[in-house]
Amino acid sequence: MPANTAAWFVAPGKKLEVGPAPYTPPGEGEIVVRNRAVAINPVDWAIAQIPFIQKRVVPWLKYPVVLGEDVAGEVAEVGPGATRFEVGDRVVAFAAGGNENRNRNSECAFQHYVVVLDYMAAPIPDGMTFEQAAVLPLGASTAACGLFQKDFLGLQHPSADARPTGKTLLVTGGATSVGCNAIQLAVGAGYEVFTTASPKNVDYLKSLGASQVFDYHSKTLVKDVIAALKGRICAGALAIATGSVGHCLDIVHASKGDRFVAVAAGPISLTDVVSGGPFAMARLLPGMLATTVSDLLKARTRGIGTKFIWGGSLVDNEVGPAVYADFLPRALADGRYVAAPPALVIGQGLEAIEAGVEVQKKGMSAQKVVVSL
């Protein structure tokens, strides 16, 4: 068996330790990917450095633990029943080891050899590097959960021949990793997309398919979006920008159409938590709870459904294969879907993940931190 190495989170707040990890052969319907690039997401360092997140959000993860969701590399081994790939194929994949019902270090991204589900991988097209591809998995998966799962917005699935639905979706935080993918997935499913972002990212988000981009700093944001939706049918909203749930509720309430807000971000920024010192969570928690309760009351009194997204839940339903097996291979190959946002490669080797975490913690806009392996 090949020798494997991983970046281990050994204890809350401690630096990563790079060391040996077991090589795990693939099981039924699984493949092993020799990792060539990984991307870093806020959830990775939040779990490792904010005890509240680890205890309240992912209590099943126990230290020492390997984290990471974004995988790009070559197929090293194919398990029984996995028929989509052969050894040597270049693939991008979602690593589902952080899900409660999988919860295996062998299925997490920050290592050389990663076990992934066959139907949660897609071929990397010629001309796309591993580093470019690595930005996709968690962003696309989180967006897909909110957009297509039946207990969320329940939109029709993306396809090569999707017909216009005549509905308009609101996506806040369009320049985030989740936002860039939500725009493309929704357009690929036949929806018009309105989004919010800073003015510097307007042209980029329109290149991804957004119809209109609104300045999220604007004091008249809610009024402007409501006016733009007049005469249109709203497909609901995907709240990705921090603190945007209330705005989404106001807009959906005032518009004709579906009354649901899928939530991908809380009322406070994780960056604010880690930058505010050891007692930041204690200071921010009362405001966070107050905003959350206010949003829930607003949703309930207005008859608007809301639900927080877990970005790995598509592994357990039809949305996972619909995106990774049915849509992305062809869409990436013909250029209708691009790897977004652009990769910011900050180093090479598992040791560089620590530096990548520090860069990511400062906040990103229309970029995603990537490490080459």
N, C-alpha and C positions, 0 to 999 in steps of 0.2 A: 504493500500500500504506500502511496505517496506520503511524505512527511508534511504535516500541516502546522501552520503557525497562526496565531490569532492575537488581536489587540483586546486585552481583558480589562474590564472595569472591575477592580478588586474590592472597592468599598466606596460609599458615598463621598464625593468631594475629592477623591484621590486621583492622581494621574494614572493614565493608562499604562499597563504593563504588557509588553509584547513578549509572548512566550509560546511554548508548544501547546498544541490542541489536538485532540483525536481526529483522525481522518474517519469520516462516517460514510460508508457505502450507501448508495441510493436504495430506497425501498420501493414498494409498488407505486407506479405512476410518478416517480421522482427522477431527477437528474442531479449530478454533481457538476458544479461550474468551477473551473479554475479562474478565480477572480483576477481581473486586470485593472479594474477601476472601481472605486466606491464613492458615493456622495454622502454628505453629512446633513442631517436634518435636525431641526430644533428639538424634536422629541428625544433624540439620542443623548444630548448632553443634559436635557431636562431630567431625564430618568436618572442619569448618573450623578447629577450635582444638586438636585432639588429634592430633598427627602420627602416633602409633601407629595410630589408627583409619583415617586416610586411607591409610597405607602398607599396612596389613595387611588391612583390610576392603574398601576401595574403591580399589585402586591404579589403576584405569582412569580415575578422575576427575583431570583436570589443570587447574591454575589458569591464568588466571582462570576461575571456574566459577560457574554459577547453580545454586542448590539449591532444595529445597522440593518437597513432594509433594501438599499439600492445596490444591485449587482450587475456588473457587465464583464463578460469574460468568455472563455471557451468551454464547451462541454467536455468534461474529463471522463465521465462514466454515465451510462444510461441504465436505469433500473427496469425491472420487469413491468410490462404494461405501459411504459413510456414510449410512444411511437412517433413523436413529432420531430425529434432531433437525433443526430448522430454525433459520435465523438469527433471533436474538432470544430463543430459549428460555433459560430460567434453569436452570443445571445445576451439580451438584457432581461433581467428577471427581478421579481419582487421576492425578497427573503422574508418568510412568514414566521420565523422563530420567536418573535415577540408576542404573537397571538397566544391567548391563554390556553386554547385547546391544542396548541402545538408546543410552545414553550421548550424549545430545544436550542442549545447553543450552536449545534451543527447547522441550523437553518438561519443563522444570523450572518450579516454581510461582512463584518470587520475581521476577515480571515482569508486565507488563500484558497481554501476549498470549501464551498458552500453547497448544502443540499437545498434544492428548490423543487417545487411542484412543476411538473411538465407543463400544465396548462396555465402557469403563471409566468411563462417566459415567452419572448418573441425574438425572431431573428434580427440581428443587427445588419442593416443593409450595407452594401459596398459603398465606400466613401464616407461612412460615419465611424468615428473613432470610438474606442471603449469609453474614453473620458466624456465624449459628447453624449453617448447613450446612457451613461450612469445617472444623469440628472432625472431620468424619467420615472422610475418605478413608484416611489411613495407618492410623489405629486400626482401622477396619473391615477394611482389606486385610490387615494383619498377623494379626488374629484369624482371618480367613477362611482364610488360608494354613495356620495351625496346626490349625484345626478340620476343614477339608474336603479338603485336598489328600491324594491317595492315599498319598504318602510320609510323611504325618504321621498325625494321628488318623483321617483318612478317614471322618468322620461323614457321615451323609446330609445333603443340602443343605437349606437353609431354603426354605420355601414357604408360601403362604397357607393350604394345607390339610394341613400336616404333622401326622401322627398321633404321639401319644406313643410313644417308643421303649422306655420302661421302663428306660432307662439314666440314670445320674447322672454329670455331668462336674464335675471340680474345676478351678476357675479361681483361681489366686492373683493378688493385686493387682487386685481387682475395680474399684477406684476410679481406676485408670489409664485413659488413653484407649483402650488396647487392651482392657483388662478390661471397660469399659463396653460396648464393641461385642461382645466375645466372649460376654458374658452374653446380649445380645439375639439374636445370631445363633444361638447354641446353643438357646435357648428357641424361636426361630422354626423350628428344625429338629426340634423334638420331644423335647428333652433337658431333664431337671431339672438345675439348676446349683447347686452349692455354691461359695462364693467366700470369700476372705479380705480383710479391710480393717480400718481403724481403726473404733472404735465410732461415731464421728460420722457415718460414711457408710453405716451399716446400712440405714436407712430408704430412702435414695436407691437403693441397689443392689437392694433388694427391689422398689422401684417399676419397675426395669428388668427384673425377672423372676427374680432369684435366689431360690431356695427357702430357703437358709440362708446366713447370713453369720457367719464366725468371726473373732474378734479375732486379728489376725496378731501382736500382742504377747504373746499368751498362751503361757506355758511349757508348757501341755498341748495346744497346737494340734494336733499330729499325732495324739495319742491321741483328742482330741475328734472330729476328722474321721473317723478310722477307726471310732469307735463309731457315728457318725451314718450311715456307709455300710453298716453291718451289715444284712444282708437286702436290700441293693440291689445292682445290677450297675453297676460303675464303667465309664464310657466312656473312662477315661484322664484325663490332666491337661494343662492349659495353664499353664506356669510363667511368669508375667509379673512377679511381684514379684522384686526383686533378691535373689539368694541363696536362692531358694525351691525350687531343683531338688531338693536333698536331701530336703526335706520331702515333695515330690511323689513321689519314688521310694519313700520309706517308706510313704506312704499307699497308693499303687498296689500295692506289694508285699503289703500286708496285706489288700487288698480283692479281692473276686471281680469278674472282668471283664477289660477290655482292658488290656494292659500296655505303655503307651506314654506318654511325657511329651514334649510339644511345648514347646520352650524359646524364650522371647521376651526374656529378660533374663539377663545374666551374673551372676557372683558378687559384683561390686562395682558401685557406683553411678557413673555418669558424672559426676554432680554432685560426688561425692567427689574424682574425678580433677581437675576443673577448679578446685575450691576448695582443693586441697591444695598449691598452688604448683607451680613448674616441675619438681620432681622427684617429684611425687606418683605418677606412673605407675611409676617405678622402685621406689618404696617399696611400692606396692600389688601390683605384678606377681607377686612370689613367692607371696603369699597367694592371689591369683586363680588362678594355675596349680595350686597345691596343692588348692584346692577343686574346680577343674575335673577334675583327675585323680581325686580321690576320688569325685566324682559319676559319672564314667565307669566306674570300677571297680565301684562299687555297682550301676550299671545292668547292666553286663555279667554280673556274678556272679549277679544275680537274674533275668536274662532279660528285662529291660525295655528297650524301644527308646527312644532319645532322638534328637532332631535339632533344630538351631538354625534358627529361622525367618528367612527373608529376606522382608520385607514386600511386595516387589514381584513375587514369583515367580508370583502368580496371573495376571499379565498373559499368561503363556505357556501357560496350560492352561484347562480348562473352568470352573475356579472363578471367574475374573474375570467372565465374562458371566453365570454363574449368580447371582452376588451383585448386580452393578451393573445388569444388563439384565433379569434374571428376577425378582429378589426385592425389591430396594430401592425401585424406583419405586412399586409398589403398597403396600408396607409403610410407606413414608414418607407416602404420600398418605392412607392411612386411619388413621394414628396408631399403628399397631402397633409401629413402630420410631421412636425419637426420636433427634435429634441429641445425642450425648452424648460426653464430659461437657460441661457448660455452657461457653460461650465467655467468656473474660476478654479483652475488647477493650481494648488498651492504647495505641492510636494510629491514625493514618491516614497513608497514603502509604508508599512503599517505604523511605523514610528511617527509619520507625518500626520496621522489622524488627530493626534493631540493638538497640533498647531491648527489643523483645520477646524477643530471644535472651537478654539479661541477666536478664529476669524468669524465663524458662523454666529457666535454669541453676540457679536456686535450688531447683527442685523443685516439682512441682504435685500436688495431690490433688483429684480430682473437679472439675477445671477444665482448660481448654486455652487457651493464649495465641493470640490472633487479632489480625490487623492488617487494617484496612479499606483498600481501595485506591480 
